[in-house]
Amino acid sequence: MRAWIIRAGEGGAHVDEFVDQGIVALGYDAVDDLRRMDRWDIERALERVGISPPDAHATILISFLHEVLSGDLVVMPDSSRGEVVVGVVDGPYDFVPGRDEDDHPHRRKVEWLARHPRTDLPTVLADVQRQRVALRRVDSPSIDDHLARVRAGEVGRPADQRTAPRPPRTPRATSSSAPRAPRSSSGSSSRARVTPRKAEVATRRCEACFQTKPVTQFDGDDPLCRDCA
């Protein structure tokens, strides 16, 4: 059996919305109904709004249209609670145009079965928190076993039984001391004053939200920033 891991916005911002509406969805509001477009059309639409690389994002949309099938397992990380929501695709692709980028027009109906801690996932799905793209496919026999356990009530609780989100992580403390300019020698008026150089801030690009942020917003070598982790 196959499973689809899908991120519900940055940091799982739309998890509750997707569960309440019984859907799973992608944004890309600049792209029209996928059933009326080919790859070239999709890539040009993405390029016009500066989404890069357009071919990679077009592949995500095409997979959502043609490869996601009714009966497939869906695993949606709920980062703020340290959980995942598990469901089964329950309908064909649908396009619901919206008014802004948060409307997620590309949709499929999902029967949300349960939510449970990430640690209860089979090993093949254990890296969902490090998902780097909006949609990813995973194939494994262990997915069938996990779905059976969820349906039998051995794992998880109802998807709409939510706990309070965990408090956000506190950024690590950094030294506030700035480099001092060297003192000039007394009576040496001919020497130019040395202006302290502004400290450079090391940055890194998050592979989930694609924003460049200070390295202090990442934990170690984690490719996702704290907002997306």
Secondary structure by P-SEA (a helix, b strand, c coil): cbbbbbbccccccaaaaaaaacccccccccccccccccaaaaaaaaaaacccaaaaaaaaaaaacccccccbbbbbbcccccbbbbbbbcccbbbbbbccccccccbbbbbcccccccccccccccccccccccbbbbbcaaaaaaaaaaaaccccccccccccccccccccccccccccccccccccccccccccccbbbbbbbbccccccccccccccccccccccc
